Amino acid sequence: ITVPAQAQMDADAQEMLDRISTAYLNTQTYQATVQFIKSEHGGRWQLMQQLHVAFDRSSGNLLFDRPDMQLVSSEGYLRYRSDMIPGRHLQSKLQRPIDDELLKTKAPFLIRQVMPDVRFLLGGNPIDNGVLVRTLPADSMGRPGLQWQSRKGLVKLRIDPNNALIQTMTIERDAIVQRASHVGPATYSYNITVNRHNEQFDREWFAFDTSNSQPVSSWSNLLGANDVDALSMQEQSAPAISLSDRQSNMYLLNRDESDVQVLFFWASWGGPPVYQALPVMQELSDWAMREGKSVSVKTVNMREDEQTIAQVWQVKQLSLPVLMDTQAKVAHAYRVGAIPQTVIIANGMVRHVHVGNPSDFQTVLRAQINDLLGPPVSITRK
């Protein structure tokens, strides 16, 4: 396996990484169930999910399935659906059997969301560039392992000593914990049960759920399919909002006493358009405060965890409030398809909707807000 550039690895770690890579590259069929556990407050708060992975090298079929999304490569197509993007799914033609490089090209937003066993099966490497990789002594079950510091946190892998397949992965990192405003430790655990290894299994594992969904051929079409639907909300009543912010304070739209409310819908997977528009929102909020305008600017994050948001806020040096749309219900109510989406509300009505990051966005937003606020009132004393 090719070690990432500038990775620091001793001979033992390199030998173990080679062993893991060889084991997966020699795997012809693979089907595993993954028990995911997110643990906070010293284990007093836990989130549990079940994930599924399946792979058939001879056909190039791949499945990565979790409760909120499904990724399938079969019959010469890569298909992807997400609960955050209702009513449509990606269906992209493949010119060759799926591998790690092709997955990064076809699904750039997903490459860091798939399990490391998927990356190894496809000939890739989940280890980040420039990290220090160390071996771990065998645990009480005789399982050796690897450890490195990734962008997500401290990663530890434990492998089956007999076949070198991954059995457990844990990620330890600081996160803003649920129902609290402080930063504390969180552990993400993946326990992998390999049900089939180099054995035949039912091809129905690679079935893709297209219920109530239409195929689109590109990411831009997938993310932008509902632009017209979103724009049709202009001059309609603004849907109610009841969301908590990162400090667990409840925000109700009908209690917001500002004359104009600006909502910015986003998620980190939205890529450059999101990262370019976030500073625009910060500048807009600072301008309104500096000018004494009755305007509130809120960002609405769709389904992401606190650590992801905190990292974006730190890198972009933002102080904007973030409303946590954990089930994307408010995003659906506002017909969010492509992101970012900016909604301007006044007097309980949606006045303007912007999809993406238009040119000269700051000037456009200020002009629209000034128009809604009306000319400043001058008072002449006699």
C-alpha positions in Angstrom: 0.0 0.0 0.0 1.2 3.6 -0.7 1.8 5.5 2.6 0.5 9.1 2.5 3.1 11.8 1.9 5.1 12.7 4.9 3.5 10.0 7.1 5.8 8.9 9.9 5.7 5.2 10.4 8.2 2.7 11.9 8.9 -0.7 10.4 6.4 -2.5 12.6 3.6 -0.1 11.7 4.4 -0.4 8.0 4.4 -4.2 8.2 1.0 -4.2 9.9 -0.4 -1.7 7.4 0.9 -3.9 4.6 -0.7 -7.0 6.2 -4.1 -5.2 6.6 -3.9 -3.9 3.0 -3.0 -7.4 1.6 -5.8 -9.0 3.5 -8.4 -6.7 2.0 -7.0 -6.7 -1.5 -7.1 -10.6 -1.4 -10.7 -10.5 -0.3 -13.1 -11.5 -3.0 -16.4 -11.2 -1.2 -17.1 -9.4 2.1 -20.3 -8.6 4.1 -20.2 -7.0 7.5 -22.5 -5.5 10.1 -21.2 -2.5 12.0 -22.4 -1.4 15.4 -21.8 2.3 15.8 -21.9 3.9 19.2 -21.3 7.6 20.0 -20.7 8.0 23.7 -20.5 11.2 25.7 -20.8 12.3 29.4 -18.5 9.3 30.3 -21.0 6.9 28.7 -24.1 8.3 30.3 -25.4 9.5 26.9 -25.1 7.2 23.8 -26.3 7.1 20.3 -26.4 3.7 18.6 -26.8 2.9 14.9 -26.3 -0.2 12.7 -24.4 0.1 9.5 -23.9 -2.5 6.7 -21.0 -3.0 4.3 -20.9 -5.5 1.4 -18.4 -6.0 -1.5 -18.0 -8.4 -4.4 -14.7 -8.0 -6.2 -15.7 -10.0 -9.3 -18.6 -7.8 -10.1 -17.4 -4.6 -8.6 -20.5 -4.4 -6.5 -20.3 -2.3 -3.3 -22.7 -1.3 -0.5 -22.3 1.2 2.3 -25.6 1.6 4.1 -26.4 3.6 7.3 -29.8 4.9 8.6 -29.6 8.3 6.8 -27.9 7.4 3.6 -27.1 4.6 1.1 -24.2 4.2 -1.3 -24.3 1.4 -3.9 -22.1 0.5 -6.9 -23.7 -2.1 -9.1 -24.7 -2.8 -12.7 -22.2 -0.2 -13.9 -23.6 2.6 -11.9 -22.8 4.5 -8.7 -26.0 5.3 -6.8 -26.3 7.5 -3.7 -29.3 8.8 -1.7 -29.6 10.8 1.5 -32.4 11.7 3.8 -31.2 15.3 3.6 -32.0 15.3 -0.2 -35.5 13.9 -0.5 -37.1 13.0 -3.8 -34.0 12.3 -5.9 -30.8 10.3 -5.9 -27.5 10.2 -7.7 -27.1 7.7 -10.5 -23.7 8.1 -12.2 -22.4 5.8 -15.0 -19.1 4.1 -14.2 -16.5 3.5 -16.9 -14.7 0.9 -14.8 -15.2 -1.1 -11.6 -15.3 1.1 -8.5 -12.0 1.7 -6.7 -10.8 4.3 -4.2 -9.7 6.9 -6.7 -13.0 6.6 -8.6 -15.0 6.9 -5.4 -13.1 10.1 -4.5 -13.9 11.4 -8.0 -17.5 10.4 -8.2 -18.4 11.0 -4.5 -16.0 13.6 -3.1 -18.3 14.5 -0.2 -18.5 10.9 1.0 -14.9 9.7 1.0 -14.4 10.5 4.7 -17.7 9.2 5.7 -17.2 5.6 4.6 -15.7 3.0 6.8 -11.9 2.3 6.6 -12.6 -1.3 5.6 -14.4 0.1 2.5 -11.3 2.2 1.7 -9.0 -0.8 2.1 -11.3 -3.0 0.0 -11.1 -0.5 -2.8 -7.3 -0.3 -2.7 -7.2 3.0 -0.8 -5.8 4.2 2.5 -7.8 5.9 5.3 -4.7 7.4 7.0 -4.3 11.2 6.6 -1.2 12.8 5.2 1.6 13.8 7.6 0.4 11.8 10.6 2.4 9.7 13.0 1.3 6.0 12.9 2.1 3.7 15.8 1.5 0.1 16.6 -0.6 -0.9 19.6 0.3 -3.9 21.7 -2.2 -6.8 21.6 -5.2 -6.3 23.8 -6.8 -8.9 26.1 -8.3 -10.7 23.1 -4.9 -10.9 21.4 -5.7 -8.3 18.8 -2.9 -6.1 17.6 -3.6 -2.6 16.3 -2.6 0.7 14.8 -3.0 4.3 16.2 -2.8 7.7 14.5 -4.1 11.2 15.0 -6.5 12.1 12.2 -8.5 15.2 11.4 -11.4 13.6 13.2 -9.5 12.7 16.3 -7.3 9.9 17.8 -8.0 6.7 15.7 -7.3 3.2 17.0 -7.8 0.1 14.9 -7.8 -3.5 16.2 -7.5 -6.4 13.8 -8.3 -10.1 13.8 -4.9 -11.8 14.4 -5.9 -14.6 12.1 -7.0 -12.8 9.0 -5.9 -9.1 9.6 -9.3 -7.8 9.0 -10.5 -4.8 11.1 -12.7 -5.8 14.1 -12.9 -2.5 15.9 -12.2 1.2 15.3 -12.5 3.9 17.9 -12.2 7.7 17.4 -11.6 9.8 20.5 -12.0 13.6 20.2 -13.3 16.6 22.0 -16.8 17.7 21.1 -19.4 20.1 22.4 -21.5 17.5 24.2 -25.3 17.1 23.8 -27.5 19.2 26.0 -24.6 21.2 27.3 -22.5 24.2 26.3 -19.1 22.9 27.3 -16.5 21.0 25.3 -15.8 17.5 26.6 -14.5 14.1 25.4 -16.6 12.0 23.0 -15.8 8.5 21.7 -17.0 7.0 18.4 -16.8 3.2 18.4 -17.3 0.9 15.4 -17.6 -2.8 16.2 -17.3 -4.8 13.0 -18.8 -8.3 12.7 -17.7 -10.0 9.4 -20.6 -12.2 8.4 -19.2 -13.4 5.1 -15.6 -13.5 4.0 -14.7 -15.0 0.6 -18.0 -16.8 0.7 -21.0 -16.4 -1.7 -23.9 -14.3 -0.4 -27.2 -13.0 -1.8 -26.8 -10.4 -4.5 -29.9 -8.7 -3.1 -27.5 -7.0 -0.7 -26.7 -4.6 -3.6 -30.3 -3.5 -4.2 -30.8 0.2 -4.1 -33.9 1.8 -2.6 -35.4 4.2 -5.2 -38.8 4.6 -3.4 -40.3 8.0 -4.1 -37.1 9.1 -5.8 -36.0 10.2 -9.2 -32.4 9.7 -10.6 -30.1 12.6 -11.5 -26.8 12.1 -13.2 -24.5 14.6 -11.4 -23.8 16.1 -8.0 -24.8 19.5 -9.2 -28.1 18.2 -10.3 -28.5 16.2 -7.1 -27.9 19.3 -4.9 -29.7 21.8 -7.2 -32.7 19.9 -8.3 -35.1 21.8 -6.0 -33.9 25.4 -6.8 -37.2 26.3 -8.6 -39.2 24.7 -5.7 -37.2 26.8 -3.2 -37.7 30.0 -5.1 -41.4 29.4 -5.3 -41.6 30.2 -1.5 -41.1 33.9 -2.2 -44.1 35.9 -0.9 -45.4 32.9 1.0 -45.9 32.6 4.7 -42.6 31.6 6.4 -42.8 28.1 8.0 -42.6 28.0 11.8 -39.2 27.4 13.3 -38.5 25.9 16.7 -34.8 24.9 17.0 -32.1 24.8 19.7 -28.8 26.6 19.2 -25.4 25.2 20.2 -25.9 26.4 23.7 -29.3 24.6 23.9 -31.2 27.9 23.8 -34.5 27.6 22.0 -35.2 29.9 19.0 -38.7 30.5 17.8 -39.2 32.5 14.6 -42.5 34.0 15.8 -40.7 35.3 18.9 -38.0 37.0 16.9 -38.7 40.8 17.3 -36.3 41.8 14.5 -37.9 43.5 11.5 -36.0 41.2 9.1 -34.8 37.7 9.7 -32.1 36.1 7.6 -31.7 32.3 7.6 -28.7 30.6 6.1 -29.0 26.9 5.5 -25.7 25.0 5.3 -23.7 21.9 5.9 -20.0 21.3 5.6 -20.4 18.8 2.8 -21.7 21.7 0.6 -18.1 22.5 -0.2 -16.7 25.8 -1.6 -20.1 27.6 -2.1 -20.8 27.2 1.6 -17.4 28.2 2.8 -17.4 31.3 0.5 -20.9 32.4 1.7 -20.3 31.9 5.5 -18.0 35.0 5.8 -20.6 37.0 3.8 -23.2 36.1 6.4 -20.8 37.2 9.2 -20.2 40.5 7.4 -23.9 41.0 7.0 -24.5 40.4 10.7 -21.7 42.7 11.7 -23.0 45.4 9.3 -26.5 45.2 10.7 -25.3 45.5 14.2 -22.9 48.3 13.4 -25.6 50.3 11.6 -28.2 49.6 14.3 -30.5 47.8 11.9 -33.3 45.6 13.2 -32.0 42.4 11.5 -31.1 39.0 12.9 -28.9 36.6 11.0 -29.1 32.9 11.9 -27.3 30.0 10.3 -29.2 26.6 10.2 -27.0 23.5 10.1 -28.4 20.4 8.6 -27.8 17.1 10.6 -24.1 17.6 11.5 -22.5 17.1 14.8 -21.0 19.8 17.1 -17.4 18.9 16.4 -17.9 19.5 12.6 -19.5 22.8 13.3 -16.9 23.9 15.8 -14.1 23.1 13.4 -15.7 25.2 10.6 -16.4 28.1 13.0 -12.8 28.0 14.3 -11.2 27.9 10.8 -13.5 30.6 9.4 -13.4 32.7 12.6 -17.1 33.1 12.9 -19.4 34.2 15.7 -22.7 33.7 14.1 -25.4 31.7 16.0 -26.1 28.2 14.7 -29.5 26.6 14.9 -29.3 22.8 15.0 -31.7 21.2 12.4 -30.8 17.7 13.5 -33.6 16.0 11.5 -33.5 18.5 8.6 -37.2 19.2 9.2 -36.9 22.9 9.0 -34.8 22.6 5.8 -37.5 20.4 4.3 -40.1 23.0 5.3 -38.1 25.7 3.5 -37.6 23.3 0.5 -33.9 23.3 0.7 -32.4 21.4 -2.1 -29.0 22.9 -3.0 -26.9 24.5 -0.3 -26.2 27.1 0.7 -29.7 28.6 0.7 -30.4 32.0 2.1 -33.9 33.1 3.1 -34.9 36.6 4.0 -38.1 37.0 6.0 -40.1 40.1 6.9 -43.5 40.4 8.6 -43.8 36.6 8.7 -43.4 36.3 4.9 -40.6 34.9 2.8 -39.4 37.9 0.8 -36.3 36.7 -0.9 -34.6 33.3 -1.5 -31.0 32.8 -2.8 -29.7 29.4 -3.8 -25.9 29.2 -3.9 -23.5 32.1 -3.6 -24.4 34.7 -6.2 -21.9 37.3 -7.4 -21.7 40.5 -5.3 -23.8 38.7 -2.7 -23.1 41.1 0.1 -24.3 44.1 -1.9 -27.5 42.3 -3.0 -28.4 41.2 0.5 -27.9 44.7 2.0 -30.0 46.3 -0.8 -32.8 43.8 -0.2 -32.7 44.3 3.5 -32.7 48.1 3.2 -35.7 47.9 0.9 -37.6 45.8 3.4 -36.7 48.1 6.3 -37.7 51.2 4.4 -36.1 54.7 4.5 -34.7 55.8 7.9 -37.2 58.0 9.8 -35.8 61.5 10.5 -37.2 63.5 13.4 -37.1 67.3 13.3 -37.4 69.1 16.6 -39.1 72.5 16.5 
